[in-house]
Amino acid sequence: MSIIDVKQFRKSLTYISIAPISKILAGLEEIKEIDRDAEIKQKARSKKIYYSLGGIFGSIILLVILSQLSFLPEVLIGFLGILLILAAPICFVAMMIFIVLYFRIGRLNLDNYRYESTYKILQFLDRDIDKNAEVEVKLSFRKIDSKEYKKNTVPHPQKPGWKIDYLEQDWLMIQGKFLDKTRFTVTLTNLAKKQYGWKTNYRGKRKYKVKTKSSGLDIHLALNYPQNRYAAIKDLENKLLKSIQVPQSAYVKGVKITDKALHLIVRLESQLIDNSQEIYQTILMMFLSCYQSLNLAKKISKSSDNYA
């Protein structure tokens, strides 16, 4: 039985599931197949578009050549001429149909890195989660330049009349609970700037220009842990800041520690926001760095209890 409702998925381009990780992974496999099928169909329809376009130009060229062949019988020339005249609009209609079908299926030609990185993250988390425990996943494949992701608009500082939209898209959220009762939330947020306005070229013609540029990827890890088990964590805040290890392509944007929760935000550089392996490695190192401090806090807390 299929996990993904393709019609509903086509409309929302969002996969939402609250289920054991094994079932969520199966859903991601289906999304992968949907994407692969869309890519194959797009390639096939792209070829048909070029074939139809070739048919239009071919019909016109043959019609011109046919008009120069005076040695052929007029009846044959007339018959072939009618066929070529009909062929051009038929090829045009076919081309327009294939263009519509190309863009329609293109909606399901997804960004591979999103389901690939989600799959790797869930496989890693599955090691320390009860096999029957439910995990919540919200995974979006929508484009970041949608209006719903606009957070702020400001005038362009260097181009009069232009504006800049600041965009933020939470395209992945994973929430669950480890075996040690620690609750975790991983959120991945794409950041971008969209610049737009009218530009006059050297000929005096005005054109409306839009340019969207990535500002990076923010990865937010939140851990809500049992206070009695990791009571000493608040005293290790400075050590945590020094011990956090992330790839060279990323940097720590912020850390916040309370008696009950730890929040770590890491920024991944813009050129790597679609690199599933880099995303996975960054999140893996974030978890390992945080748990290194939590385990140390646990030891300190036990020692304090024994001493007391």
N, C-alpha and C positions, 0 to 999 in steps of 0.2 A: 504493500500500500504506500502510495506517495505521501511524503511529508509536506512538500511544498505545493501550494495551490498556485499554479503558474499564472492564471488569470489575475488573481489578487496580487501576486508578486509583481506582475507587469505594471499594475497601477501604482503600487506603493513603492516598489523597489526597496523594500525593507523586510528583513527577516527578524521576527520577534519570536522567542521561544523561552518557555520556563519548563525545563525537563532535565533528566540526567544527561551528562556530557555525551554519552554514547549516542543518544538520540539526536542531539544537536549536531554532532559530527556527521551523522547520516544525512541530516538536512543540508549541511554544507556541501556534502558530496553531490546532492541533487542540484544545488545551485551551480556547482562546477560544471555539471552536465548541461544545464540550461545555457550557461555562458558558452560552452564549447559548441553546442548546437547552433547558437546565434552567430558565432564567428564563422562557422562553415556555411550557413545560409547567406550571410552577408557577402562572403567571398563569391559564392555562386551567383548571387544577384548582381554583384558588381560586374562580373563578366558579361552577364546578360545585358546590362546597361550599355557597355562598350560595344557589344555585338549589335544592339539595336541602333546605336549611333552610327556604327559602321554601315549598317543597312541603309540608313537615311542618305549618307554621303555617297554610298555605292550606287544607290538608285538614281541619284541626281547625275553622277558622273556617267553611268551607263546610258542614261537618257540623252545626254549631250552627245555621246559617241554614236548612239543609234541614229540621231538626227543627221549625222554626216555620212551614214552608210546608204548612199543612193542606189547601189547596185542590188539591194534587197527589194523584194516585192513590196509594194505599198501596203498591201493587206497585212503582211507579216510585221512590217515596221509599225503599223497602227496597233496591231494586237500586242506586240511587245511594249510599245509605248504606254498603252493603257495599264499593263501589268506593272510597269515601273512607276507610273504616276500613282497607282494605288499602293504600291509597296512603301513609298516614303511616309505617308501619313500613318499607315499600319505600324511601321517601325517606330514612328514617333509616339503613338499611343502606347505601344508595348514598352518603350523606354520610360515613359512617365509612370506606368504601372509599376515597373521594376524599381524606379526611384522611390516611390511611396513605400513599397514593400521593404526596400533596403533600410530606410530610416525607421520603419515600424519595428523590424526585428532588431535594429541597432539599439533600441532601448534596453534589450536584454544582453547586449554585448557589454559585460560588466568589467569593472576594474579588478583584475585578477588578484592584486596584492591584498585586497580587503578580505576576501574569503580565505586566502592562503595564510595570511598572518593570524587571523582568527582561529583557524584550524590548529596551527602550531601552538598558540597560546593555550588553547583548551587542552591539548594533549599534555602540555607541561603541567597545568593545574590539576589534571585528572589524577596525578600521582598521590596527591595529598587530600583528596576529597572522597567521601563515602560514595561508592559506586551507584547507590540508589538515591543519593542526595540530588535535589534539583538546583540547577544553575540558571540564572536569567541572562539572556543574551539579546541585545538589540543591535542589529547590523544594518547599516544603510548604504545603498549604492547610488544615492542621488548625487547630482552634481553640486559643487559648493557654490556656484554662482546663482543659485535659486534665491529668490527674495526672502524666503523664510529664514535664511542664515545671515541676513544683514543685521549687524549690531550697531553700526554707527556710520554716519555720512558727514564728511567734512569737505570744505573747498580745497582744491588742489593748490599747494603752496607756490608752485612755479608756473602753472598754466591757468591764466584767467578764464573763468567760465567753466572750467573742468571741475569734476567732483571725484572724491575717493570714497568708496564703500569698504568698510572693514567687515570681513566675513568670518564667521566661526561655525564649524559644523562638527557636532559630536557624532561621528560615523560608527563608533563602536562603544558599547558598554557591556561589561561582563561583571556579574555580581553573584557571589556565592559564599560558602562557608567551608573552611578547612576542618580537618579532623581535630585540631586543637581548639576548636570553637571560635577561632578568629574569622571575622567576616571581612571579605575583601571586595573592593570595587575598582575595576580598571576602566578608565575612560580615555578614548583617543579623540582628539579634537584637531581637525585641520583648520589652519589659519590662512587667510589670503586677503589681498587688496585688489579691488577692482577700480581701475581708473577709466573715466569716460568723459567724452565731450566732443565738440566740433573742432576740426582741424582744417586749415586752409593750405593747399599745396602750392607749389611754385606757379601753377597755371591759374591760380585764383579760384579753383573749385573747392567747395567745402564738403568734407566727409565726416560722418559720425564715427568716432573711433572708440573701441572698448578693448581694454587690456586687463586680464586677470593674472596676477602673479602670486605664487605661494609664499607665505611667510614662515612656514615650518609646521611641525606637528607637535602638539602638547600631549604628553602622556601623564595622566594623573592616576596615581596609585593611592588608594585609601585602605588602611587596615584598622578595623575596630576589634580590639582584643580584650580578653578577660582582664580586668584591672588587677585582680589579686595575683594572677600568674606572672604578669609583666609589670609589677608595681614600680620597679626601678628604672623603667624606660625614660622617664622624664629627666632623670639625672644624666642620661647618656646622649643628650641632644647634640652637644659639641662633638662627641666621638662619632656619632652617626654622620654628621656633616663631612667629617674627614674620611670616613670609611666607605662612603657611597662610591661605587664604581659604575661608570657608564661608558659606552663606546666613544671614541674620539670625535665622532660625528654628532655627539649630543652633549648637552650640559645641564646641570641641575639649576632649575629655575626657582624652586622654592621648597622648603621643608617646614612642616609644622607638627609638633608633638604635644599631645596632652596625656592625661592619665589613662584615657580610654581609646585614643586613636592616634594614628600616624598618617600624615599626608605628605606625599612626595610628588613633585611635578618636575618632569624632565622635558626639555625642548630638543626635538630632532631637526636637523638642518633641512632646509626646503628641498634640496636636490635628492634627498633620500626618503621622502615621505611616501613614495610608492614602492619602496624596497621591503618586501615582506620579511626577508631574513634579518635586515637591520632593525626593523620594528620589533621582531621577536627577540633578538639578542638584547636590545635595550630594556624591554620589559622583564626578561629573564634576570638581567643584572640588577634591576631595581628590586625585584622580589628577594633575590639572594642578599643584597646589601641590607635591606630592611630586616630580614630574618636573622642576619648575623648579629645585629644589635638587639633584637628581641630575645634571642637565645642567651646573649650575655646578660640582659636584664633579668631573665628567668633564673640564671645561676645566682646572680646577686640577691634576688628576692628570696631564693631558697636559703642562701647562706645567712641572710638576716633573720629569717624565721627560725633557723636552727640555733642561731646565737641567742635569739630571744628566749 
